[in-house]
Amino acid sequence: MAAIPRASLGLVAIVLLGLDIVLPNVQAQAPAPAPTSDGASIDQGIAYLLMLVALVLTYLVHPPNDASTPYNLF
């Protein structure tokens, strides 16, 4: 059995190193697109809706200041 020359071992090492550097870049995915909305407008809309519900409930729960008028829920 003949010994493997040193030059071919070095060549194999260089090829493997080159493949190790190049192959991960070949399978890399494209960057994700930028988000169109960060959700802040949705959160703000929900906050406005909850404030409106709280305002309506406040007026429905508290009786009017004038005690002589009858209090009807609707």
N, C-alpha and C positions, 0 to 999 in steps of 0.2 A: 504494500500500500504506500503510495507516494504522499509526501507531505504537501500541504497546501502552501503555495508561496505567500509571503507577507504582503505583497502588492495587491493580490486579489482580496485578501482580508480587509485591507485598508479601503479598497474600492467598494466592497460590500458595505462597510461601515459608513462610508460617505453617502452611498445611495440610500441606505436605511435612514440616515439622519435627514437627508433631503426629503424623503417621503414622509417622515415624521413631522416635518415642518409644513409641508404642502397639503397633505391630506386633510387635516382638520379645517383648513380654510376652504377646501372644495365643498365640504358638506355643511358649511355655515349657512344659516338661514338669513333671509333679508331682514333688515330692521323693521320693527313693527311701526305701522303708521301712527302719526300723532293723534291723540284723542280729539274728537270734534267738540266735546263738552266735558268739563270736569265735574259736572253734577251740581255745581253751585246754584245754577238757576233752578234746578228741580228742588233742591233743599229750600231755596228762598220761596218758591211757590207753595210748598207744603207749610212753611212757617206762616205765610200770609193766610192760608186757609185755616190753620189752627187758631190764629189770632182772631179771625172773623167768627169762628165757632165760639171762642171764649167770650167775645163781645156780645153775641146773641144770647148766650146762656146767662151772662151777667144781667142783661135787661129782662130776661124771662124770670129769673130767680128773685130779683129784688123788687119789692112793691114800689109803686109810684110815690113820690113825696107828698102829694096831696091826698090826705086820708079820706076826704069826702067823696072821691071818685071810686067807683067799684073797680076791683082789680080782676080783669079777665086775662086768661092765659093767651088767648088769640083774639 
